[in-house]
Each structure stands twice: as C-alpha cells, then as structure tokens.
Amino acid sequence: MESEERLRDASYRASQFDPEAAGDPPARARAVVVGGGIIGASVALHLARLGWTDTVVLERSRVASGTTWHAAGLMTRARGTHMQTEMASYSRDFYRDLATLSGIDVGYYANGSLSVARTLERLTELRYALTLARHHGLPARELSPDEIAGVSPLLRVEDLEGGVLFEEDATVNPGWAAFATAKAAHDLGVRLVEGVRVTGLALSRGPAGVARVTGVHTDRGDVECDVVVLAAGLWTRDLALLAGARVPLHPAEHYWAQTEPVDGADRDLPIVRDLDGSIYVRHYRGGLIVGAFEPDGRPRTAASIPEDFSFGEFAPDLEHFGRPLARARERVPALERARFAHYLCAPESFTPDGNFVLGETGEVAGLFVAAGMNSQGIILGPGVGRALAAWIDEGAPTVDAADVDVRRFSPAQTSAGYLFERTRESLGRLYAMHWPFLQPGTARGLRRVPLYGRLAAAGAVFGEASGWERADWYARPDERPGERPEYEYSYGRQNWFAAVAEEHRAARQGVALFDLSSFTKIRVDGPDALRTVQRVFTADLDRPPGRVTYTSMLNARGGVELDGTVSRLDEQAFLLVTSSTAQARAFHWLRRLADPSAVVSDVTSGLGVLSVTGPRSRELLAGLTDADLSDQAFPFARARRIDVGWATVLALRVGFTGELGWELYAPVESLPVLYDQLVEAGAPLGLRHAGYRALDGLRAEKGYLHWGADAGPADTPFEAGLAATVAMDKPGGFVGREALAAAGPHRRRLVPILLADPGPQLYHGESVLRDGRVVGRVMSGAYGHTLGSAVGLAALEGDPAEVEEVLAAGDVEVEIAARRWPARVAARPFYDPEGHRLRS
Ligand SMILES: Cc1cc2nc3c(=O)[nH]c(=O)nc-3n(C[C@H](O)[C@H](O)[C@H](O)COP(=O)(O)OP(=O)(O)OC[C@H]3O[C@@H](n4cnc5c(N)ncnc54)[C@H](O)[C@@H]3O)c2cc1C
C-alpha cells in the first residue's frame, strides 16, 4: 500500500513534518500524553486548543505505528448512543477539514455507508439507527433490495430484506489522519517525541495514601507533569497497572484483506456493512478491502506482542479468516474472481462491554485514559480527544460519559483471565444483533450474589452488571408451561414479558422479594465522618442517627457523579448505598475527599441485601420480628437494626418500586437463613421472587432515576430532577455547589413519558418530537404493567421556555425504529405522584 509505505519512510514523513526534530523529552510539561496513535494525537491537539500547549506526546516508536496505521478507515456516524453519534459526527467533520488544517492529504472521501439486513429483525435494528441518525440531522434513508442494487451494483441482493444508506459517511486514511492530527497539535505548540518509551509513572501519596501522578519515567529520562493521559492503545492496561490503576481492555486479532483491482469497484461505492455476515467491504484503489467482525474472535495477550512491535502484523490464519471471507463472496460475487494482494491480521483492543474507556482513573488522581476503542478508534478518535481534553481542562466530563467512564468497571473485571475469555466475543459483538437486554455469552460468573444457588433453584435468569450475576427475572414453568430460564431476544416483547408482569403485580398488589446484594455499600466512620459526607454529598446529612437521606454526589462542574441513599448509623458512622456500577467511582471519590479522621471502607462484599416490597410486606415481616413496623414507629426513610427470623439486619425503609417496603442488609453468612425464613413465611401471602426487569418497570412508572441512563456526570441535579436532594445553603457547602450556583440555563429537563399505545416497547435513545420537531430523547424505558404501556424518562432539550411549553402541552410523539407513536410527558410521575403508597 503506497501511502502506508510512505508513512514508514522517515525522509518522506520529515518532508511533511518531523517529530524527530523535537529532540529529547523535556524535563517538565503540564500534560504528558503517552502514545502517538489517533487517540493520543487527538487528545494532544484538543488540549492545545484549550490552551494546554505545554503538552508533550511520548511515542515509543513512530506516530501511528501501533494499531492506527492499518485500520480500514471506515467513518460511519450512527452509533449505539447519542453521545457516540455526536462524537462520530464531529470526527467525520474533523477529518473533512484536516487537510486544510494540517496541509497533509488524509485521503478523506465521503462515499456514504450502506448497512444491509439479511433478516427482518436486523432491518428493525437498522431502523433504530435510522431514527438516531435523523435525530442528529444526518442524512439517511431506508432502501429496498432493488434500491440497494442501484446504489451498490456489486452486491447480491436477492436474500436481503433491505438496508439503510447513511449518506455522507466517509473513508479516510487512518495513519495519515493520525499524522496530520499530530502535526496540527505540533503547530499549536505541542511537542511530539518519537522513539521514547514510558517505563513507569511517578506518584505522590496524600495523607490517607491516596495517589496522584506527578510525572513519567522514560528510557530517555523523567518528565514531571500535572496530568498524564494514557492513550497507548492495547498497552494501556499494563501501563496503568504500573501505577496501581486497573483498566480493563484486552487485545484481539483483527483481519482484513485487500484485493487487486476489481471491475466496478469505484471510489463512489458506499462502504457496505453486511452485519449478519459479520463483514464489511469498501473500495480501495480500484479494488476492495474486505474486513471481518467474526463472532469467534481470537484474543491475544499483550505479552505475546513483541516489545518493538511497530507497523506490525501477525501471520494471518487463513482458515479462520476464510469463514467470513466466504460470506463476503456470497454478498459480492466479484470477489470469487478477485485476487487478494494482502491479508492483514493485526491487534486492536476491546473492553468487557464493548465501549471504550475514558477519563480519570479512580485509583490515581491526574492519571487519565483514552483507550480500548473496540475497533472504532478512527470513527471516534477526534471526538474522544475533544471530550477528554475538555474533561481535563474543566475537571469533569462535559458529555454524557457514564457508559464510557473508566470507573464503570469493578476492579474484579480487570483480571487478565476474565478479559481474555470475554474478548473471544468482543470483536463479533460489534456486528452481532444489538438486542435489548443482550447478555454476554463468555466469562460469566465472575461475581455471584451470595444467594446465587437458591435464586437459580427458584428459576432465576441472571443478567450481568459490573461482573455481577443478578436475578433479572424468574422462569415459572409450573405457571406457564414451557417457559425456559433463558433470554429469547427480540425488539418486541421478549419471552419474559408474562413472567415480569406477574412479578410486577406482586410488588404492586401483594409482596415481592428482590435480591439486591450487588448494590455498592460504602461506610464512612470516625470523628470526621460527618464532615466528610457533608462535603461530598448535596443533602444536609447532619440529621439524627437512624435517618436515611436520598442524595447525590457532584463533580467540580456540578454534574451528578452518583445518586444513592446515605444512612446515618450513629454519630460517627454513615452508610452509602448506590448502584453496582458506581462502586469504583464512589469508593475512590470518598477516599480522595475524606478528612484525616474519617475511614472509608467498601463493605459491598460483606453485606447482602434482600428487599421486601409491596402492600403486604409489613405483614410478612411482622411474622418474623418483634420490632414495631408501624408507620409511626418505623416511618419512611428510617434505618433500624432489627431481628428478622434468626438474623439481625439493618432494615432501611426505602425502596425503588414506589411501594411500602424494607431493604434488609445482612452479613452474607446470615443471608441464606434470612432468605429461607422470608420465603417460608411469605408463602401463605403469595410472596413472589422478582428481578431487575420487574424493578425497572416499577421504577419507571414511579419516575425514579436510573443514574447512568437517565442522567450522568454532565447533568446538574436540577437537570436530572434531583433538586430535592440538594441543600444549597447547608453550612460549609459541598463539592460542586459553586458550579451549581453559577450554572447557566438548564440544558435539559428530565420528565416522565408514557406511550399511548400498549404495543411498542421503549428502551433508550428514541426521539421525542412535538409538531414534527425533535424536542428530546428517551433516556430509559421499560414496560409499565400497572399503567398498561411502555413508560420511561425523557430528557426535553433546548431553550427552557420551549421545554416548559412542551411540558404544558403534554402531547408528544416518540419515534421508535423510524415509526412515530403518540405519547405524553408530564411534570410528575404517572404512578402515585403524591407518594402515598410509599408512606402507607
Ligand atoms: C485490521 C483493523 C481494522 C480497523 N478498522 C477500523 C476502521 O475502519 N474504523 C475505525 O474506527 N477503527 C478501525 N480499527 C481500530 C482502530 O485502528 C483503533 O481503534 C485505533 O487505531 C486505536 O488507536 P489508539 O491511538 O488507541 O492506539 P494505537 O494506534 O495503538 O496507539 C497507541 C500508541 O501508543 C504507543 N505506546 C505503547 N506503549 C507505549 C509506551 N510505553 N511509551 C510510549 N508509547 C507507547 C504505541 O507505540 C502506539 O503507537 C481497526 C483496527 C484493525 C486492527
């Protein structure tokens, strides 16, 4: 490949821009970026644009010599989420303008991309992408098989159901794009030093042992700095570990093949993604490139990749690649006769959930990562660089980063063995069906709730969250013959719809038992405990022992880092309970901000949680305890230590269902006896096991927020509907208060949304329209079995006055998979807006 050869040719590169001229690394810089791939180059450029021109990029070999140089250069914009679609759209425009910016030709060409469907389900999935594209004003349209043949005459279309053409998607030469981005950074003052290997990270330790990065060690001297960004691709995990930070990503082999010239393969052919065939095809210099996202991926340990790997390739396994190649020949018959000039097998890195990792590590202050791109580093690179630079500059994310934040993973998910096993399916998942509630098939069972065996015996179907196996729903073949304890996926009602309807009904009308042991539980103890929680959380927590307070934790921009309950256990002890995905974030955040005489301990693993909820929950517990559970003696939002059967538990009168109920926190060794006695005592009352699918529907009806889906670190509590959790005037203030006080108009308002029609489902990301105009998006949705249709939370966006107008009118439409449905938005929850049932 001519242009790739030129990328390796030092004299040709030097004629464009010569990083070698930078000499040795400086002794000090404000920021050090490790890695000169597309991500490192982009982070450096965007930092410089924000004034961080005292930034140095340290690259072990040459710019783009890692994974970046051999990417296929596909630039498709409709991604799985709004945030990533925005990032990809920015990236495409960035590449379009990059030659002008840098003076270097990056081979940008807007030929469009075409995704084709072999099945009706896939066509539905593509229609979801069509809606997302339209939401962002990206030109896209559905095509029939005949129209596909017109747009891309090389394709065989007889077996297709249809497709979607995303006009103005593009291709770019990735290596040159990274090089040109690096040059643009250099033009703004960034120093780029090639041939220097980072060998370690220098740390300082605060009073409680909290680490902060102060520089890097290299094979050519040390560099002191305030901030380090690890953008070292597949090497990022090992580098982060040198500082004790755990970043879950793992390399895998990735293949493409390039043909010699093929008749009809001209530059205007759109990129074709035959997702059901796990392949893509694009033009390349009169021929084609065929790439694979095969379901049986091949993980490769970082240790198996030579230290001096640079512009490297592995020997391709043609038997392995032959299978997707055969499917490519089915789709493009001209490939039957084509001669292949080059088979490429090279590494890319993947994460356990298919999203990249971004942001500051919890373990080490000042240490940021941008890596694990899951084969989308070119598509997303400029957007990722912009987002991380803003994050560094402002001290907090400016985009909806919850589902890419490096702290979303548990430390348990960073072991090499787990990552290797999960990575078998990671590559293929990019093109596999993205079913709602899709569960990974590999590396299951990393973290089992203590009652796993008992719940499985009760019919539990488990879903994974942060490595936990949690009961999602319960199969009951005794009630519904033939019901099997496994997910059967579709975009409509899935096989668990009837089971969850019963669980939901039990919680609303009788009594239901949820195992919530995967909750994160963190204690803050000691003479300074109150001072610490007062500073970290937004609510006034200086309340008598036994009070439970729903509150949130903010970042420096006033964005919500998590929500949860804080119980005051005694004068000097507090217990935070928050979601499982917030474990690393909550623990490290509290540790960093703790006063000297406060001890922060993560007690997640030691405490199990059973939630008993529903109008008959008091009756159930009353049969097992002498404690007075009346509303007067044990009101809502109180915590008491009580005996339940043989166990002594911490009982919290709270819940996520909107019904009367208690969460019972017990040491894991007492959990089995507690469970057995609850189940036995509950049988005559019709106690039913219930799982996370039911919980989701119950909380959606009640309008309760699901942090990470409905709101995240870029939203203020006012935008997230959490105003009631904020005590702006509490003595001493709290982290984020000043930012809140100075915040401009709200950028969105989170409101309940209910479909008028009982048929369709709501998941997330669907567009909300009023008079044909996009006014917002669904943040999360579920089926409301009490309300009788899909219900969720939507973010209404734009000018606050217009948002109020939409809300006052109430009637909106929701676009789901390219079809519009009438719906209502409201200022208060559709179910029990006064909260009577909670306080009954
Ligand atoms: C076959 C193939 C096809 C692909 N096709 C596409 C595509 O069409 N579209 C798309 O979006 N993505 C594609 N990708 C993925 C894309 O190439 C990657 O996501 C992207 O290049 C990752 O960029 P990066 O900067 O994170 O990593 P890299 O490019 O690997 O950069 C990391 C750099 O860090 C340096 N480094 C490592 N350790 C150290 C150290 N200790 N000190 C100093 N420097 C260090 C390395 O030398 C390397 O240059 C493809 C990948 C492959 C393998």
The ligand as a Gaussian input file, in Angstrom:
#p B3LYP/6-31G(d) Opt

LIG

0 1
 C       -7.496000      -4.509000      10.988000
 C       -8.073000      -3.328000      11.680000
 C       -9.020000      -2.547000      11.039000
 C       -9.581000      -1.454000      11.692000
 N      -10.506000      -0.676000      11.033000
 C      -11.048000       0.400000      11.658000
 C      -11.950000       1.255000      10.982000
 O      -12.247000       1.067000       9.813000
 N      -12.503000       2.295000      11.658000
 C      -12.188000       2.528000      12.952000
 O      -12.728000       3.450000      13.533000
 N      -11.311000       1.751000      13.616000
 C      -10.715000       0.696000      12.996000
 N       -9.811000      -0.074000      13.652000
 C       -9.493000       0.251000      15.033000
 C       -8.539000       1.435000      15.135000
 O       -7.439000       1.196000      14.324000
 C       -8.124000       1.610000      16.586000
 O       -9.274000       1.717000      17.403000
 C       -7.296000       2.845000      16.786000
 O       -6.270000       2.905000      15.862000
 C       -6.711000       2.857000      18.183000
 O       -5.899000       3.975000      18.290000
 P       -5.033000       4.237000      19.573000
 O       -4.401000       5.547000      19.416000
 O       -5.871000       3.962000      20.776000
 O       -3.948000       3.048000      19.584000
 P       -2.566000       2.903000      18.793000
 O       -2.695000       3.327000      17.400000
 O       -2.098000       1.506000      19.039000
 O       -1.626000       3.925000      19.518000
 C       -1.037000       3.667000      20.761000
 C        0.416000       4.100000      20.680000
 O        0.991000       4.011000      21.979000
 C        2.354000       3.708000      21.801000
 N        2.860000       3.158000      23.062000
 C        2.541000       1.993000      23.650000
 N        3.231000       1.824000      24.783000
 C        3.997000       2.924000      24.924000
 C        4.950000       3.326000      25.901000
 N        5.228000       2.556000      26.955000
 N        5.581000       4.513000      25.723000
 C        5.312000       5.309000      24.653000
 N        4.437000       4.952000      23.695000
 C        3.776000       3.786000      23.831000
 C        2.352000       2.687000      20.688000
 O        3.592000       2.590000      20.058000
 C        1.245000       3.212000      19.783000
 O        1.744000       3.983000      18.714000
 C       -9.199000      -1.160000      13.014000
 C       -8.236000      -1.929000      13.659000
 C       -7.669000      -3.005000      12.999000
 C       -6.621000      -3.817000      13.709000

